[in-house]
Amino acid sequence: IGLETHIRLNTRTKLFCGCPNGESETPNTHICPVCTGQMGILPAVNREAIRKAIYFGKAVGSGMGNRVVYWDRKHYEYPDLPKNFQLTQFLRPVVPDGKVECYRNDGTSFTVEIQQVHLEEDAARLLHERNETLVDFNKAGVPLIEVVTRPCIHEIQDASIYAQYLQRIVQNLGISEASLEKGEFKSDVSVSLRRKGDPGLNPRAEIKNLNSFRFMMEAIVEQVNKQLEYFIRHDHPSPDQITVLFDAELKETRTMRKKEFAADYRFAREPDIPPVDIQSALEEISVEESLLPFAVETILIRGGVLPRDAKFFTSDPVRSGVFLELNRLVGDPLFVARTLTNNLKPEDYPQVTRPGALAEVFTFFREEKVPASLFQEAIGELLRDPAFDYHAYFNKNSIPEERIDACIDQVLLENSGIAAEIRNGDIKKAGILVGRVLEKTGKLASGKTVREKIIRKIQVNGSEDKSAGQPLNSEKILPKASTRPGKINGARVGHPVVMDRYRTHYISDLSPEKLSETVTLSGWVSSVRDHGELVFIDLRDSSYEIFQIRLNRENFPDLDDLAKINPESVILVSGTIIVRSQDDINPGLRTGTIELDARVLEILNHAETLPFEIRRAAKSSESVRFRYRFLDHRNADTRNTIINRHRVIKLIRDLLDEQRFIEIETPVLSSGTDEGAREFIVPSRKFPGKFYTLPQAPQQFKQMLMVSGYERYFQIARCFRDE
């Protein structure tokens, strides 16, 4: 597999003229005689485009051997190319070599060799109408870099991973937004098969204009299967070198034409643009490789962060920068990454204007100088107000050591039996006493500090608390959904679920009247909050209410691992309904005064990192929401729209039923008639050249029902997307 990726540079003007390089809803407004290929014009090179290409070359480790570059004419005839040739770089590209290093999700790495990176102008945009084709020249002349790899990729998933790294590199450098939705980042993927051990390359199929990483994978799989079938039938590869398009709906590639060879383009030196000496720019421009995605992910992965979680930070330059600065100040990549993930939403990162202050707050939390509740509130205040005085806030709200000691003494006095068990070596029972101390002190005390004080006061005989102060084992990870049955954190994973024990109640059934009852709930993890000795999970089920689940270290000894469970994972929990502590009451929830004290937790299915946050779906792009529509439907607003629609339709049906109307469904697809008030024409994919209609006012069906003797009938018509 080899890729040619076209990336639109974010220069102010186009590559060879002064027209704006930007979006315009009005066709043919950002144009001039150069853009439209008029006779007698002279192009002028955009200096900034060359500099941005050099930045990219430095980032991919190119030797930058071409000190002087020039342009060539690439000849082909197409309506989007007014000059009948494209200005590009064939013999002397600005970047003659390079490499991109990538991590797979399993932590292994691979390297993709770059054959060359050249600057070229984009073509115009074609809009195909029924009987004509329109041309919008706003895009003509926009600067692109085309990144051409060697045919060195041998795994299908590696092609998609490489393309994602390429996107992150240019975004990190700030030379392109590389938006897939806007067509600023598109790849042509060439695929060919050969027998194992054969040194030569066989004719290839080039899949054009892929602007989705998922479509790229699907297209390669489909094309590999086609070539393999041909190989099996004929015992040799297809002799034709072809260009194909991928139909995302049908999941298949269709041949456009036979693939051109370099000679077909009749490359010729461009006489109207003099050679450009880039020596001074090469000496001036430098790129800090330690800030690039692969280098940042190396820090994260070696620090114990899972590769897919590391990519969360490198997928956005702001997130990557925040992590690097905090890690420079704190010096603990695993702690910094986890703490950022647990306490900052993706949209919060641009608000980090005082990384030094945030790093100090992180350090206080890591050293257990402040409890989780104060830590989280301080972060929120720092994001809202960069001038927030967190030192004064901590001093004002912290609990004096004397009060903590007094509460511990009282709890030990009231629970002498448990204290005796701890003294005899049952260290795990300390979690019970920690919880009871925190009930007296509130969440302003550190659970870890309380635990250590309890054990010191009891003076355990012949046993050391091996868990107190021990760092979390970075090698432990939550198993994937496909793991075999096992145990983790006191929670069972992957066991078959018998339906009669899947749940005893829906969240909508719970109320203060259920206090002290033992219940089993199942649903999705909406959010997780880690408070040291306690972890709180907000659970959501199909009644779409939220209910708080309380986990303590007594029932779940390795509580730290459970705090890492991803949102939208599916869990089953059993426990007792209890009253929330006074400072934990949530008046915004119907069940805000009660919670489930969990005894058993089964992880039925682990969720991957989500493409957007469910609760804030409205802030995500529509294209992402449509791509992951099943996740978008978990958003409360979207779900309420569906439920309200159901209620309105049910009301209509009930009212008409009372008036002795019957509901009748008429066909949605039919042959066209002259009697329909308005019909949409739908081409048939199965039978090319044939058409169906979507009848909006199907008179023929109404007349049939009337003469059939149906006096009162109704139909709730579907609104099609065209409307």
C-alpha positions in Angstrom: 0.0 0.0 0.0 1.2 3.5 -0.8 -0.5 6.9 -0.2 -0.6 10.2 -1.9 -2.1 12.7 0.6 -3.2 16.2 -0.5 -3.2 18.7 2.4 -4.5 22.3 1.9 -2.1 24.9 3.4 -3.6 27.7 5.5 -1.9 30.6 3.8 -3.6 33.9 3.4 -3.5 33.9 -0.4 -3.4 31.3 -3.1 -0.2 29.7 -4.4 0.4 31.8 -7.5 -1.8 34.9 -7.1 -3.1 37.3 -4.5 -6.7 35.9 -4.3 -7.9 34.9 -0.8 -7.3 31.4 0.3 -10.6 30.9 2.2 -14.1 29.6 2.1 -16.8 31.5 0.1 -20.4 30.5 -0.2 -20.7 32.5 -3.4 -19.1 30.7 -6.4 -16.3 32.3 -8.5 -15.7 35.3 -6.2 -12.1 34.5 -5.1 -10.8 34.5 -8.6 -8.5 36.4 -11.0 -7.0 35.8 -14.5 -4.3 33.6 -12.9 -6.9 31.3 -11.2 -8.9 31.0 -14.4 -5.9 30.4 -16.6 -6.2 33.5 -18.9 -3.7 34.0 -21.6 -0.8 36.5 -21.0 -0.7 36.2 -17.2 2.4 35.6 -15.1 2.1 33.6 -11.8 3.9 34.8 -8.7 5.0 32.3 -6.0 3.6 32.4 -2.5 6.6 32.7 -0.2 4.6 31.5 2.9 3.5 28.3 1.1 7.2 27.4 0.6 8.0 28.1 4.2 5.1 25.9 5.4 6.3 23.1 3.2 9.8 23.4 4.7 8.3 23.2 8.2 6.7 20.0 7.2 9.9 18.6 5.7 11.8 19.4 8.9 9.1 17.7 11.0 9.3 14.4 9.0 13.1 14.3 9.2 13.9 15.1 5.5 17.5 15.7 4.5 16.1 18.7 2.5 18.7 18.1 -0.3 17.1 20.4 -2.9 18.5 23.9 -2.2 16.9 25.2 -5.4 13.4 24.2 -6.4 11.3 24.8 -9.5 7.9 24.0 -10.9 6.7 21.7 -13.7 3.6 21.5 -15.8 1.5 18.3 -15.4 -0.7 18.0 -18.5 -4.2 16.6 -18.5 -7.5 17.8 -19.8 -10.4 18.1 -17.4 -13.0 20.9 -16.9 -11.6 21.8 -13.4 -8.2 22.6 -14.9 -8.5 25.8 -17.0 -5.0 25.8 -18.3 -5.1 22.1 -19.2 -2.1 21.6 -17.0 -1.4 21.8 -13.3 1.5 23.6 -11.7 3.4 21.1 -9.5 6.9 19.9 -8.6 8.1 16.8 -10.3 11.8 16.7 -10.6 12.9 19.2 -7.8 10.3 19.0 -5.0 10.7 21.1 -1.9 10.9 18.0 0.3 12.7 15.1 -1.4 12.5 12.5 1.3 11.4 11.8 4.9 9.7 9.4 7.3 6.7 9.3 9.7 6.9 7.1 12.8 3.6 5.8 14.2 2.2 3.8 17.1 -0.4 1.2 16.7 -3.1 0.8 19.4 -1.2 -2.3 20.8 1.9 -0.1 21.5 4.0 -1.5 18.6 5.4 1.0 16.2 6.2 1.2 12.5 7.8 3.7 10.1 6.4 4.9 6.7 9.0 6.2 4.2 8.2 9.3 2.3 9.3 9.4 -1.3 8.7 13.2 -1.7 6.5 16.1 -0.7 5.8 18.7 -3.4 3.9 21.9 -3.6 1.1 22.2 -6.2 -2.0 24.1 -7.0 -5.5 22.7 -6.4 -8.0 22.3 -9.2 -11.4 24.0 -9.4 -14.6 22.4 -8.0 -17.1 20.7 -10.2 -20.8 20.6 -9.5 -22.7 18.0 -11.6 -26.3 18.9 -12.4 -28.7 16.8 -14.4 -27.8 18.1 -17.8 -24.7 20.2 -17.2 -21.6 20.6 -15.0 -20.9 23.8 -13.2 -17.4 25.0 -12.3 -16.5 27.0 -9.2 -12.9 28.4 -9.5 -12.7 29.6 -5.9 -10.7 26.5 -5.0 -8.5 26.7 -8.2 -4.9 27.7 -7.3 -5.2 27.0 -3.6 -1.8 25.8 -2.2 -1.5 22.1 -1.5 1.3 19.9 -0.3 1.1 16.3 -1.7 2.8 13.8 0.5 3.8 10.7 -1.5 4.9 7.6 0.4 6.9 4.6 -0.9 4.8 1.4 -1.3 6.0 0.3 2.1 2.8 -0.3 4.1 1.8 -3.9 4.4 -1.0 -3.8 7.0 -4.4 -2.3 6.1 -4.9 -0.6 9.5 -1.4 0.9 9.2 -2.5 3.0 6.2 -5.3 4.6 8.3 -3.0 5.1 11.3 -0.3 6.8 9.2 -2.9 9.1 7.6 -4.1 10.1 11.1 -0.5 10.8 12.2 0.0 13.0 9.1 -3.1 15.0 10.0 -1.9 15.5 13.6 1.5 16.6 12.4 0.3 19.4 10.1 -2.3 20.5 12.8 0.5 20.5 15.4 2.7 22.6 13.1 -0.1 25.0 12.5 0.3 24.8 8.7 -3.1 23.4 7.9 -6.4 22.8 9.7 -6.6 19.5 7.7 -10.4 19.3 8.1 -11.8 16.1 6.6 -15.3 17.6 6.4 -14.0 20.6 4.4 -11.9 18.5 2.0 -8.7 19.9 3.3 -7.1 16.5 3.8 -7.7 13.8 1.2 -5.7 10.7 0.3 -5.3 8.6 -2.9 -4.5 5.0 -1.8 -2.7 2.6 -4.2 -3.1 -1.1 -3.5 -1.4 -4.1 -5.2 -0.9 -7.7 -4.2 2.1 -9.9 -4.9 3.1 -13.5 -4.0 5.0 -13.7 -0.8 8.7 -13.5 -1.5 8.3 -11.8 -4.9 10.5 -8.7 -5.1 8.6 -6.8 -7.9 5.5 -4.7 -7.7 2.4 -5.7 -9.7 -0.1 -3.3 -11.4 -2.0 -1.2 -8.8 -5.4 0.2 -8.2 -5.5 3.8 -7.0 -8.5 4.6 -4.9 -9.2 8.4 -5.3 -10.2 11.1 -2.9 -10.7 9.3 0.4 -11.5 11.9 3.1 -12.5 9.5 5.9 -10.1 7.2 7.8 -12.9 4.7 8.2 -13.8 4.8 4.5 -10.0 4.3 3.8 -10.0 1.1 5.7 -13.2 -0.2 4.1 -12.0 0.8 0.6 -8.6 -1.0 1.0 -10.3 -4.1 2.4 -12.7 -4.2 -0.6 -10.0 -3.6 -3.2 -7.7 -6.3 -1.6 -10.5 -8.8 -1.7 -11.2 -8.0 -5.4 -7.5 -8.4 -6.3 -7.2 -11.6 -4.3 -10.3 -13.1 -6.1 -8.7 -12.2 -9.5 -5.4 -13.8 -8.4 -7.2 -17.0 -7.3 -9.2 -17.3 -10.5 -6.4 -16.5 -13.0 -3.2 -17.4 -11.0 -1.7 -14.0 -11.8 -2.5 -10.4 -10.9 -4.8 -8.2 -13.0 -2.7 -6.7 -15.8 -4.5 -3.4 -15.7 -3.4 -0.4 -13.7 -6.7 1.4 -12.8 -8.1 4.3 -11.0 -11.2 3.6 -8.9 -13.7 5.5 -6.7 -15.1 4.2 -3.4 -18.9 4.2 -2.9 -19.3 4.6 0.8 -23.0 3.5 0.8 -22.5 0.3 -1.2 -19.0 -0.3 0.3 -17.5 -1.1 -3.1 -15.0 0.5 -5.5 -15.9 1.3 -9.1 -13.5 1.7 -11.9 -13.1 5.3 -13.3 -10.4 4.8 -15.9 -7.1 3.1 -16.6 -4.4 4.6 -14.4 -2.1 7.0 -16.1 1.7 6.6 -16.0 4.1 9.5 -15.5 4.8 9.7 -19.2 1.1 10.3 -19.9 1.2 13.6 -18.0 3.9 15.0 -20.3 5.7 16.8 -17.5 7.6 19.9 -18.7 9.5 22.6 -16.9 7.4 25.7 -16.1 9.0 28.6 -18.0 7.1 31.4 -16.4 8.3 30.8 -12.8 12.0 31.2 -12.1 13.8 28.7 -9.8 13.5 29.5 -6.1 16.6 29.4 -3.8 15.4 28.1 -0.5 18.8 27.9 1.2 18.2 30.8 3.6 14.8 29.5 4.6 16.2 26.1 5.3 18.8 27.6 7.6 16.3 29.8 9.4 13.4 27.3 10.0 13.6 24.7 12.7 11.1 22.3 14.2 11.2 21.1 17.8 10.7 17.3 17.2 10.0 16.7 20.9 6.6 18.5 20.4 5.5 16.3 17.6 2.8 13.6 18.0 5.1 10.5 18.0 7.5 12.1 20.5 4.7 13.1 22.8 3.1 9.7 22.6 6.5 8.1 23.4 6.6 10.0 26.7 3.0 9.0 27.5 3.4 5.3 26.5 6.7 4.9 28.3 5.1 6.5 31.3 2.4 3.8 31.4 -0.5 5.4 29.5 -2.3 3.2 27.0 -1.5 4.1 23.3 -5.1 4.9 22.4 -5.3 7.2 25.5 -2.0 8.8 24.5 -3.5 9.6 21.1 -6.3 11.6 22.8 -3.7 14.2 23.7 -1.8 14.3 20.4 -5.0 14.5 18.4 -5.3 18.2 19.4 -2.3 20.6 19.5 -3.7 22.5 22.5 -4.2 19.3 24.6 -0.8 18.1 23.6 0.8 21.5 24.7 -1.0 21.5 28.0 0.1 17.9 28.8 3.8 18.7 27.8 4.0 21.8 30.0 2.3 20.2 33.0 4.5 17.1 32.7 7.6 19.3 32.4 6.6 20.9 35.8 5.3 17.8 37.5 7.5 15.1 36.0 5.0 12.2 36.1 3.3 11.5 32.7 1.0 8.8 34.0 -0.3 11.0 36.8 -0.6 14.1 34.7 -2.4 12.2 31.9 -4.9 10.5 34.2 -5.6 13.6 36.2 -6.2 15.7 33.1 -8.5 13.1 31.6 -10.5 12.7 34.9 -10.9 16.5 35.6 -10.8 18.4 32.3 -13.3 18.2 29.4 -11.9 18.4 25.9 -13.3 22.0 25.6 -11.5 23.0 28.8 -7.9 22.8 27.5 -7.9 26.2 25.7 -8.8 27.8 29.0 -5.5 26.6 30.7 -3.7 30.0 30.7 -1.6 29.4 33.9 0.0 26.0 33.5 2.4 26.7 36.4 -0.5 27.3 38.8 -2.3 24.2 37.5 0.9 22.1 37.9 1.2 23.3 41.6 -2.4 22.3 42.3 -1.7 18.9 40.6 1.4 18.5 42.9 -0.7 19.3 46.0 -3.2 16.6 45.0 -0.5 14.0 44.2 1.2 14.6 47.5 -2.2 14.3 49.3 -2.0 17.8 50.7 -5.5 18.5 49.4 -8.5 16.1 49.1 -10.1 15.3 45.8 -13.1 17.6 46.3 -11.0 20.7 47.0 -8.7 19.8 44.1 -11.6 19.5 41.6 -13.2 22.8 42.7 -9.8 24.5 42.5 -9.3 23.3 38.9 -12.8 24.6 38.0 -12.1 28.0 39.5 -8.7 28.3 37.8 -10.3 27.6 34.4 -12.9 30.2 35.0 -10.7 32.8 36.6 -6.9 32.7 35.9 -6.3 35.0 38.9 -7.9 32.6 41.3 -5.9 32.4 44.6 -5.9 28.7 45.2 -3.5 29.0 48.2 -6.0 31.1 50.1 -8.8 28.7 49.0 -7.0 25.6 50.3 -6.1 27.3 53.6 -9.7 28.4 54.2 -11.3 25.1 53.4 -8.8 22.5 54.7 -9.6 20.6 57.8 -7.1 21.0 60.7 -5.0 17.9 61.6 -6.3 18.1 65.1 -9.9 17.6 63.9 -8.9 14.7 61.7 -7.1 13.1 64.6 -10.1 13.6 66.9 -12.5 12.0 64.4 -10.1 9.0 64.0 -9.9 8.6 67.8 -13.7 8.6 68.0 -14.2 6.1 65.2 -11.6 3.8 66.7 -13.4 3.9 70.0 -16.7 3.2 68.3 -15.3 0.3 66.2 -12.9 -1.5 68.5 -13.8 -4.8 66.9 -12.7 -3.8 63.5 -9.6 -2.1 64.9 -8.7 -5.4 66.5 -9.0 -7.2 63.2 -6.7 -4.6 61.6 -4.2 -4.9 64.4 -4.1 -8.7 63.8 -3.2 -8.1 60.1 -6.5 -7.7 58.2 -5.4 -4.4 56.6 -8.2 -4.3 54.1 -10.6 -3.6 56.9 -9.0 -0.1 57.3 -11.2 1.0 54.4 -14.3 0.6 56.5 -12.9 2.9 59.1 -11.7 5.4 56.5 -15.2 5.7 55.2 -16.6 6.3 58.7 -14.0 9.0 59.4 -14.9 10.7 56.1 -18.5 10.7 57.1 -17.6 12.8 60.1 -15.1 15.1 58.4 -16.8 15.4 55.0 -14.9 15.1 51.8 -12.4 17.8 52.7 -10.1 15.3 54.3 -7.7 13.1 52.2 -8.7 9.4 52.3 -5.1 8.3 51.9 -4.0 10.5 54.8 -6.8 9.2 57.0 -5.9 5.6 56.1 -2.2 6.1 57.0 -3.1 7.8 60.3 -5.5 5.0 61.3 -2.9 2.3 60.6 -0.2 4.3 62.6 -2.6 4.7 65.5 -3.6 1.0 65.6 0.1 0.0 65.3 -0.4 -3.1 63.3 1.5 -6.1 64.8 3.8 -8.0 62.4 2.3 -6.5 59.2 3.0 -3.6 57.1 0.4 -1.8 55.1 1.7 -2.6 51.7 -1.0 -0.7 49.9 -0.7 2.7 51.7 1.3 5.1 49.7 2.0 2.5 47.0 1.8 4.0 43.5 -0.7 2.5 41.1 0.7 -0.2 38.9 0.8 1.3 35.5 0.8 -2.1 33.8 -2.7 -2.9 35.0 -5.3 -2.1 32.4 -9.0 -2.8 32.2 -9.7 -5.8 29.9 -11.4 -5.3 26.6 -15.0 -6.4 26.1 -13.9 -9.6 24.5 -11.9 -10.8 27.5 -12.7 -14.1 29.1 -14.6 -14.2 32.4 -12.4 -13.1 35.3 -12.1 -10.7 38.2 -10.8 -7.2 38.5 -11.1 -4.8 41.5 -13.7 -7.1 43.1 -15.7 -6.6 40.0 -16.5 -9.6 37.7 -15.9 -9.1 34.0 -17.5 -10.9 31.1 -19.8 -13.3 32.9 -22.9 -14.4 31.0 -25.9 -12.2 32.0 -29.1 -14.1 32.9 -32.0 -11.8 32.1 -33.9 -12.3 35.3 -31.0 -10.9 37.3 -30.0 -8.2 34.8 -31.9 -5.7 36.9 -34.5 -5.7 39.6 -35.5 -2.0 39.1 -35.2 0.8 36.6 -33.8 4.0 37.9 -37.2 5.6 37.4 -38.5 3.1 40.0 -36.2 4.3 42.7 -37.2 6.9 45.4 -36.5 7.6 49.1 -39.3 5.0 49.8 -36.8 2.3 48.6 -34.3 3.1 51.4 -32.5 0.0 52.8 -33.7 -2.2 49.9 -31.3 -4.3 48.0 -31.5 -3.6 44.2 -29.7 -4.5 41.0 -29.3 -1.9 38.3 -27.8 -2.1 34.8 -26.9 0.6 32.3 -24.3 2.9 30.9 -21.6 4.8 32.9 -22.4 8.5 32.4 -19.4 9.8 34.4 -16.9 8.7 37.1 -15.6 10.8 40.0 -12.6 9.6 41.9 -12.4 10.8 45.6 -9.5 8.6 46.8 -11.2 6.1 49.1 -14.5 6.5 47.4 -15.5 6.4 43.7 -18.8 7.7 42.5 -20.3 6.5 39.2 -23.3 8.2 37.6 -25.3 5.4 36.0 -27.9 5.9 33.2 -30.3 3.3 32.1 -33.0 3.1 29.4 -35.4 5.1 31.6 -32.8 7.8 30.9 -32.5 9.0 34.5 -29.2 9.3 36.3 -28.5 7.6 39.6 -25.3 7.8 41.8 -23.4 4.6 42.6 -21.0 4.7 45.6 -18.0 2.4 45.6 -15.6 2.1 48.6 -12.3 0.3 49.1 -13.8 -2.1 51.6 -15.9 -3.8 48.9 -13.5 -3.0 46.0 -9.9 -3.3 47.3 -8.3 -2.1 44.0 -10.6 0.9 43.7 -8.1 2.9 41.7 -8.5 0.6 38.6 -12.3 1.0 38.7 -11.9 4.7 38.6 -10.5 4.3 35.1 -13.6 2.8 33.5 -14.5 4.8 30.4 -17.9 6.6 30.0 -20.6 4.6 28.2 -19.2 1.3 29.5 -22.1 -1.1 30.4 -22.2 -2.3 34.0 -24.4 -4.2 36.4 -24.3 -3.1 40.1 -26.0 -4.5 43.1 -26.2 -3.0 46.6 -28.4 -1.2 49.1 -30.2 2.2 48.7 -28.8 4.6 51.3 -29.2 8.3 52.1 -26.5 10.6 50.7 -24.3 12.6 53.0 -25.5 16.2 53.5 -22.7 17.8 51.4 -23.4 15.4 48.5 -27.1 16.1 48.0 -27.9 17.1 44.4 -31.2 19.1 44.2 -31.0 18.9 40.4 -31.8 15.2 40.4 -35.1 13.5 41.3 -33.0 11.0 43.2 -30.5 13.5 44.5 -30.9 12.6 48.1 -30.2 8.8 47.8 -27.5 6.6 46.3 -26.6 3.0 45.8 -24.0 1.6 48.2 -22.5 -1.0 45.8 -21.5 -4.5 46.9 -21.1 -6.1 43.5 -20.1 -4.6 40.1 -19.9 -6.5 36.8 -18.4 -4.8 33.8 -20.5 -6.2 30.9 -18.8 -4.2 28.1 -15.9 -1.8 28.1 -16.3 1.4 26.0 -13.5 2.8 23.9 -12.6 6.5 24.1 -15.6 8.3 22.7 -15.4 10.6 19.6 -17.4 13.3 21.5 -18.8 13.8 25.0 -22.4 12.5 25.1 -23.6 15.3 27.5 -22.1 18.0 25.2 -23.0 16.5 21.9 -24.4 19.9 20.7 -20.8 21.3 20.8 -19.6 18.6 18.4 -19.6 18.9 14.6 -22.7 17.6 12.9 -20.6 15.3 10.7 -19.2 13.6 13.7 -22.6 13.3 15.3 -24.1 11.8 12.1 -21.2 9.3 11.8 -21.8 8.1 15.4 -25.6 8.6 15.4 -26.1 5.8 17.9 -24.1 7.8 20.4 -25.9 11.0 19.6 -29.2 9.3 20.4 -27.9 8.8 24.0 -27.9 12.6 24.4 -30.8 13.7 26.5 -32.0 16.4 24.1 -32.0 14.0 21.1 -33.7 11.3 23.1 -36.4 13.7 24.3 -37.1 14.7 20.8 -37.7 11.1 19.8 -39.9 10.5 22.9 -41.9 13.7 22.3 -42.5 12.6 18.7 -43.8 9.3 19.9 -46.2 11.0 22.3 -47.5 13.4 19.7 -48.2 10.6 17.2 -49.9 8.5 20.0 -52.1 11.5 20.9 -53.1 11.8 17.2 -53.9 8.1 17.0 -55.9 8.1 20.2 -58.0 11.1 19.2 -58.8 9.8 15.8 -59.5 6.3 17.1 -62.1 7.8 19.4 -63.8 9.3 16.3 -63.9 5.8 14.6 -61.0 6.5 12.2 -58.8 3.6 11.2 -55.1 3.9 10.4 -54.0 2.6 7.0 -50.4 2.5 5.6 -50.1 3.1 1.9 -47.0 2.1 -0.1 -44.0 4.4 0.3 -42.4 3.5 -3.1 -44.6 3.3 -6.2 -44.7 3.9 -9.9 -45.3 7.5 -10.8 -48.8 8.8 -11.7 -50.3 12.0 -13.0 -52.6 12.2 -10.0 -50.0 12.8 -7.2 -49.9 16.4 -6.0 -46.2 16.3 -5.5 -43.7 13.4 -6.0 -40.0 13.0 -5.4 -38.1 11.0 -8.1 -35.8 8.3 -6.7 -33.3 6.5 -9.0 -33.0 2.8 -8.5 -29.6 1.4 -7.5 -30.6 -2.1 -8.3 -32.0 -1.3 -11.8 -29.9 1.5 -13.4 -32.0 3.8 -15.5 -35.2 3.0 -13.6 -36.9 5.3 -11.2 -39.4 5.1 -8.2 -41.4 7.9 -6.7 -42.0 8.9 -3.1 -45.7 9.8 -3.2 -46.4 12.8 -0.9 -50.2 13.0 -1.7 -51.0 9.5 -3.2 -54.4 10.2 -4.8 -54.7 6.7 -6.3 -54.6 5.1 -2.9 -57.1 7.6 -1.5 -59.5 6.9 -4.3 -59.1 3.1 -3.9 -59.9 3.3 -0.2 -62.9 5.5 -0.8 -64.6 3.1 -3.3 -63.6 0.2 -1.1 -65.9 1.5 1.6 -63.5 2.9 4.2 -65.4 5.9 5.3 -63.0 7.2 7.9 -59.3 6.6 7.7 -56.0 8.4 8.2 -52.3 8.0 7.6 -49.5 9.6 9.4 -47.2 10.5 6.5 -43.4 10.2 6.8 -41.4 13.3 6.0 -38.6 12.4 3.7 -35.2 14.1 4.0 -35.7 16.1 0.7 -38.4 18.1 2.6 
